[in-house]
Amino acid sequence: MKDCIFCKIINGESPCWKVYEDDLVIAFFDKFPAVEGHTLIATKKHFENIYDIPDKYLERIAKVCKKLAIHYKKALDVKAINLIHGSGKEAQQDVFHFHFHLIPRKDAKKDNFKMHYNPKDKEISKSFDLILKKIKDDPDFKKIRSE
């Protein structure tokens, strides 16, 4: 994708602070970090979101996320991480190239990064049975369970 900033980084057309790279995945610091060490982990091949990424790439990127999280814990004295992914505009995806944000957390009280939501009224739980029925009654659900 010629207009994709991540593709430009991968192709060497745009600079980055590269943390990791292999044949399928690249990781680099976010230019506008939420916290120190905020890293973007992306597939080297362009996939827009979770809906079109092949399992081979998804498995590799998940493994790289774990490896970097473990390494950051030691190398950066990180106590925890947030691993964030959004697929689609409604999920606040703004770079439409499959990626994760690895947010290292040293001191949540001081780093000013918050990941909270306002819980919905308990009335919404009345629809759980209906939602569950829609999911499980869909013919494709049986395929998911057998894979």
Buried (B, 14 or more C-beta within 10 A) or exposed (E): EEEBBBBBBBEEEEEBEEBBEEEBBBBBBBEEBBBEBBBBBBBBBBBBBBEEBEEEBBEBBBEBBEEBBEEBBEEEEBEEBBBBBBBEEEEEBEEBBBBBBBBBBBEBEEBEBEEEEEEEEEEEEEEEEEEEEEEEEEEEEEEEEEE
